[in-house]
Structures are given as structure tokens and as C-alpha cells.
Amino acid sequence: MLNNQQIPNKISYDVVIIGGAIMGASTAWFLSDNADFDGSVLVVERDPTYENSSTAHTNSCMRQQFSTELNVKISQFAADFVKNLRTYMGGDERVPELSIRSFGYMYLADNNEFADVLRESQQVQLGVGAATQLMTAEEIKQAYPFYNVDDIVLGSINLIDEGFWDATAVFDWWRRSSRERGVEYVANEVVAINNNVNGTKVESITLKSGEVISCGQVLNASGPRAARTAQMAGIEVPVEPRKRYSWIFSAEQPLDRDLPLTIDPSGVHVRENGGGTYQCGGHPDIDPAVDYDDFKMDHNIWQEHVWPILATRIPQFEAIKITSEWGGHYAYNTFDHNAIMGPHTEVSNFFFLNGFSGHGLQQSPAMGRGTAEILTYGEYRSLDMNSFNFERIVNNKPIIEKAVI
């Protein structure tokens, strides 16, 4: 290690993954798990503590309530993967057996237009096997008496495979298992990406410690820093860091039943955290890109925006105490808020896994699997992810996903 930077063991790798958080770790593991992939993999992570990564700042929840069939299927695979983690990892008895605490997501519509969106989305979800239920305001009040539903037209909830899961355990085992299979992780930083003369292929990367590492393929898995990474290869990608605030609080009068992850029409969301505590998230109405290292809290947002909404929606939350809070970043895709995957249209061996806009953690199993497939075979084999490929940005063909929080 040089100045806290680790030096790779080799000077050439078949795949270099830039970013070792949830997406990079998922891809590395699925590559290591694929019998048809026999190459070498290097994962370069600038901060191995992951302290400020989107992975560390997540809600740790998954949902199937999306408005596009593919996004629903992606979350269905995530649910299966989490519930069968040990089996996916070859029956290794060291691997924990996990479950999903399915308290569900509760979408609340306060106007007929959004109610129609919930109805249309439910049909998509039911069509691929999800268990989404629509609820009138009266039905919501009966099932969850703590809500104020005076302004609510319709609600939508799914109580199967939708809620909290132990993302930390999955993340840790992806890294541990892939390392045991030969994937190399280094604490270092990519400071240059070096293309060939024609600019059609990445030939090598340069590390902060000075080494130049040759590579067959490069994967951009650098979260909110995706645009900075792409720019080193002469590529533009529409991803920027957007600040998102989270609070953990205890209630003087805890609710008498599980609180679904509730998405208020304002965009403020809150969920069960266990033991009489709850987790809430939100952001200001003005939502600009921020500096990559800006994680400063804005305490006025809680006092002036989030808490009043929360206490109005759930009156028992008028008397609460914040126990912890933090600011994190969405890797926000300004084009259409969906994943950007696949190869670049001109730099043929530069691949994307970026722009998840807040739903990356729950999508990481399917996205890592799909990316490992396209790196190995040049095509997706489990789920057809082609609609997420970077090419859609060049062709100006956005994917319209109506269920973005």
C-alpha cells in the first residue's frame, strides 16, 4: 500500500470495475459465479469504508410497484435472490438465511390523475405476478387507523416481497465470496482512462498511485460520480449527484402495527424501522445537482418541510425525537430516471451501470447478473435489459417509469 492506496497484483485485467459499492460488487460476484467467464477482474474503490456511498445511505427496501414490466421483474428477481441467498451461493453454510420484512409500500394519491396512474400500474404488476392491492381511503383507514386520509383518493400496497431486507449482508457476501473466487479489490482511485488513438476503445486506466493497468473491458459502477468517470474516457452520461436527506426518529406514542413505507403525495416518505423507531426521507422542492463531496445536512428542511407533512399524515408523529440523521446522494439520471447499462455506442469496451435514481439497491441482483452476462457473452440471457442500454440516450428514447420516489 502506498499512501493508503493499494497496488494491484497485476498490470493487466480482463475486466476493470470502477466502483466497488453495491453495483460493482454485484457484477464482480456474478462474473465470478459464471462458469463461462474465466477472466481476471479488478475492482477499484476510492473509499473502502463506503461511508458516503449511496449503498450506505439507503432505505434498504425493495418494492415491486413499478409502472414498467421490466422493472417489476427486476425486483422479483431481487426478492428471490435475497430469500435464497445461501442457495445462490452454493449452499455455503456460512451464508446467512435472509428474509424480507414485507410491510409493503403504500402509495397515496390525492388526485384522480395519480389515482389513474396507480390503477394502470397495478395492471402491469398483476400481469407479471405481483400482489398489488388498491385501497380506497376508507379501506386504508380501516387497515391503518393512524393515517389521516381526508385528502386521499386511492392507495396502492403490496404485502408480498415488498419491504425491508438486509442489504448489508448481501453486499458483504458478494465481496467476500467473489474475493475467495479470485476477484481482486483495491483501495485506490482511477484518475485517467486511456483510449486508443481512434477513441474507439479503452486500452488502460491510470491509478492515483501511478500504475497504468491494461484492461479488456471497463465498467463504470461509480454511483453519483458516474459522469466524472465517463468524462475521463471522453464520454458524457446524464447522471449527477442529488442530495437526499434521511432521519431516524422515535415516537412518543409508537404505532400499534407495522408502518408501510409510505409515499406521501408530497414526496416525503417514511417507514417502519423497528422498536418504536421510524425512518423518514425527503428533499427540498428545489433539487439541484450538488458537489460530489457535499453531504451537509440542511436542518431547515426537517423543521419547515418534512416534519409538518409527516405530522399531518400521521398525527401520532407530532411528538417524536430524532435519533440520527444524514445526507446522502442519489445517482440521478436526468434523462429518464432509469438505469443506464450496456456498452457505449462508440467506445466499444466501456460499459455503464449507472443512474438508478434511488432504486439501485433493490435492482442490484438483476443488474449485476445482466451486466456480467453482457460482459461475458455480449448479450443479456436472463432478462432482456436492452431497453436500458446507453444507446437509448443517443437515440433520445426515454423509458417512462412513473413510480420514481
N, C-alpha and C positions, 0 to 999 in steps of 0.2 A: 504494500500500500504506500502511495506517495501523496503526502498532504491530504490524508484521509480518502484518497482516490485509489480504488483497486485496479490493478493492471490485469487485463485478460490473459488467459494462459496461452492463447494462440494469436496469430496475426491474420487469420482468415476464418470466416464462418459462412455457412450456407445461408443462415437467416440471422439478421440482427434486429432485435426488437428494441425500439427506443421508448422506454417507459415500462416500469415493472409493477404498476398497480394492477387493478383487477383485470383490465383487458389484456395487458401484456402477459400477466400470469396465466390467464385462461388459455390464451393462444399457445404459450410455451408448453403448458401441460398437454393440451390436445395434440400438439405436434409430437410430444414425447410418447403419447398413448397410441399413435397411429403406426401400425406395423409397416405401412408402406413408406413412411418417412424415415430415412436413415441418415439424415444430415446433422450438422452441428448447429447449435442455437446459442446465441449470446443475448442476454437481456441487460440493457444498460439503464440503470435507475439513478437519477441525480440525488435523490433523498431516500435512502433505505429505511428511514423511520416512517415514511409515508405520512408524516404529521399533518401536512397541509394538502394531501391528495383528496380528490373527490371521493375516493374509496373510503377514506377515514371519516368523512363528514356526512355519510349517507344516512337515510332513514332506515336502511336495512329491511326494506319491504318489497314485496312483489305483488303485481296485480295482473289480471287477465282482461281488465276492462280497457281495451283499446278499440279504436274505430276501424282498424285495418286487420284483415285476416292474418297477415304475416306477423304483425306484432303480437297478436294473441297467441299464435303458435310458438313464437319465440319464448313467451313467458310460460307456456305449458311445458316446454322442454326444461326450462329452469326449475319449475316445480318438481318435475320427475327427477332431475339431476340431484337436487337438494335432498329429496326424500330417499334417494337410493345412492347417496354419495359413496358409501362403503362398497357397494356392488360395482359402481363405475370405476372405483379404484382397485378393482381386482380382488375384493373380499379382504383387504388388509384390515386385520382386527385392531390395528392402532387407530384407524379412521373412525371418528365418532358417527353414531347413527343420529341423523338430524330429522327434524320435522318442521312444519310451517304452522305458526300460530295464526290460524285463519280467522282473524276478527273482521276481515274484509275491508274494502274501500267503500266509503259512502260518498257518492257524488250527489250534490244537491243543486237542483235547478230552480232558479227563482223567476224564470220567464218561459213562455211557451216555446220560444226558439231553441233554447238549450234543452228543454224537455224533449223536443223532437230529435235532437242530436242523441240524447240518451236512448231513446226508443230505437233509432236507426242502428246505433252501436250495439245495442243488446241483440238485435237480429244477427249481426255479424258474429258476435261472441257465441250465441247459441248455435249458430251454424257450424262452428268448429268444436263444439262440445263443452263450452264454458257454462257455468251455472248462474249466470247473472239474473237477478230479480229486479223488477221495477216496483217501486213503492209509492203510494200516494202519501200526502202529508199526514193523513190520519193513520195510515199503517206505520209510518216512521215513528210517529208519536207513541203508538201502542207498543212497538218493539223497543224503542229507545226513548223513554219518557223525559230524559234530561234535555233533549233538543228543544229549542224554540223553532217551530216550523211555520210561524204565522205568514211568512213571505214565500214559502216553498210550494212549488207546483208539482215537482216529481223528484224522486230519489232513485238511485241505482246502486245495488250492492251485490257482491258475490262472496259467499262464505266458504267456498271450497278453493284451496290452494291460493289464497289471497290474504296476505298479511305479513307478519314478521318472520324472518329466517336468520340464521346465524351466518351472516356473510363473512365474518372474520374467520370462522373455522374453515369455510370453503377456500377462502383466499390463502390462508396459511397452508392448507394441504395441497393446493395447486403448486405453490412454490416448493414445499418440502418434497413432494413426490417427483416433480419434474427435475429438481436438483439430483435426487437419487438416481434418476434415469439419464443424467449426463448434461442437462441444460445448465449453462453457466450464467450466474448472475454476478454483475459487478456494480459496486457503488462508484459511479463516475458520471460524466456528462458529455454528451455529443455536442461538440462546438462547431463542426463543419460536416457537410455531406458533399462528397466529391463525385461529380458526374463525369462521364466520358466527354470527349471533345464535341460530339454532336448533341450532348444534353439529353440523350435518349435512355441512359442507363446509369444507375448509381454504381460506382466502382468501389468506393470505400467511404468510411467515416473517420473523422478525427476526434479523438477524445481530449478532454480538458487536460489530462496528464501528458498529452503529446503523442500518444500512439496513433498510427494510422492502421485501421483494421479493414481488410478487404472483405467484401460480402457479396453473396449471390442475390439475396433479396433483403429489402429493408421494410420493416413495419413501423408505421407511425402510430404508437399507442400512448401518446404523451398527454392525454386528457385535455385540460384547458390550455395547455401550451402547444396544441396541435399546429396552430398557424406558424408559430416560431420555428418548429421543427420542419414543417413543409418548406418554409421560405429558404432554409439552408440548401434545399435541393432545387431552388428556383421555381417553387410551386406555390400557388395561392389556394387556401382552403378556408371556407367561410365559418370558422369556429373561433369563438372568443370567450374569455372568462367573464361570467356574470355572477355577481355576488348573491348568495343565498344565506339567510340567517336562520339559526336554529336555537331553540330554548327547551330545556328540560325544567319542568316545574312540578311541585306537589300541590295538591288541592286540600284546603281545609276540610272540605266535605267530598271525599272521593266518590266517584260514580259507583253505582251498585252493580254494574256489569261492564264487560269489555267495551271500550270505545273504538269503533271502526276508525280507520284512517279517513278522517272526514275532510272532504274538499269543499270548503265554503265557496259560494259563488264569487266572493271577493278574491279568491286565490289563496287565502290563508288556509293552512291545513294542520291538523292535529290528530294524534293517535295515542292509543294505549301504550304505556311503557312498562307497566307492572308495578306492584307495590304501592299503589296510590299515586304514582307519578305518570307524567304525560310528556310527549314530545311534540313541539309545535314548530312550524316553519313558515317563512314568508319573505317578501321582498317589497321594496317601495314601488309605487306606481311608475316612477321614472327609473328605468332599468338599463343603465349604460354598461358598456364594457368597462372592466376595471384592470388595474395593473396586475400582472401575474403574481406579485407578492403582497397584494393588498388584502388582508384578512381582518382588518379592523372592524370592530362592532360599531354600529350606529344605534345607540340606546334609545333614541327618539322614536325609532320605528316600532319598537315594542310598545312604548307608552302611548304613542299617538295613533298608531295604526292597528297593530296586531291584537293587543290585549282588548281594546274596545270591541272589535269584531268577535273575538273569542268569547268574551263575557256575554255578548248579545246572543250568540248562537247557543251557548251552553251556560245558562245563568249560574250554575254551581261553580263556574270558574271565575266568578267575581272575586273570590277570596283565594288567592294562590300565592305561592312563593317560588321564585326562580332559583333553581339549584345549580344550573350550569348553562352556558350559552357560548355560541361560536359563530364565526362567519366562514363560509366555505364557498367554493366555486362550482357552478355548472359549466361543463364544456358545451357551450351554447351554439348550436348550428343555426346561424341566422338565415339560412336558405329555406329550410323546411322543418327544423327541429327534430329530424330523424338521423339515424346512424349514417355515417359515410364510410363505405367499405371498398374493398377491391383495389385493383391497380389503377395507377394514374394513366391517363389516356396517351401521354407522350413519354414519360419516364417509366418504362415498362416494368421495372422491378421495384418500384416504390409503391407500397401498399398502405391503405388507410384503415384505421379502426378508431374513428373519431366522431365527435359531435352528438353525443347521446342526449344532451339537453335535459338531464335529470333522471332518465330511466336506464342508465347504463348498467348499474349493478345487477338488476334483475335480468338484464339481457345478456350478461356476460357469458353464461354457459353456452348458449346458442351461437353467440358472436365469436367466441374463441374457437368453437368447433368449426364453424363455417370458414373462418379465416385460415385455420390450419388446413382445411380441405383445399381452399383455393391456392394456398402456398405449395401444397403437395401435388395436387392434380391439375391445377389450372382451372378448376371448376368447383362449384358447390355440389355436394352429393346428398346431404341430409335434408336441408331446407333450401329452397331456391332463394338466395339472397340477392340476385342480380339487380333487383329494383333499387337496392341500397348502394349500388356501386357509384363511384365518383363520376362516372360518365353522365349520370342524370343531371349533374350540376352544369356540365359543359353544354348539355342539350336543353337546359332550362326546363326540366320535367320534375317539379317537386312532388314529393309524396305528402298527401294531405292527411295528417293524423290529428284528429280533433280532440283526443284525450291527452293533452300535454299539461302537466301541472307546473 
